[in-house]
Amino acid sequence: MSLRTFVILISAVAIGTVVGILSVLGGTAPAAGVLAGLCASGGSLMGLNKLIS
């Protein structure tokens, strides 16, 4: 795995985790927080891939 791939994946996981935690702290159900985190992680993965390339 290249350094570029590693940085993109770790950043996407961190963004998804933060979004999920903030969603749950904001009052949504934990399942909705997980879904929000997964969506944010996937979206940021594509955005970071375009940004870094």
Secondary structure as the mmCIF struct_conf table of DSSP 4:
data_model
#
loop_
_struct_conf.conf_type_id
_struct_conf.id
_struct_conf.beg_label_comp_id
_struct_conf.beg_label_asym_id
_struct_conf.beg_label_seq_id
_struct_conf.end_label_comp_id
_struct_conf.end_label_asym_id
_struct_conf.end_label_seq_id
HELX_RH_AL_P HELX_RH_AL_P1 LEU A 3 LEU A 25
TURN_TY1_P TURN_TY1_P1 GLY A 26 GLY A 27
HELX_RH_AL_P HELX_RH_AL_P2 PRO A 30 ILE A 52
#
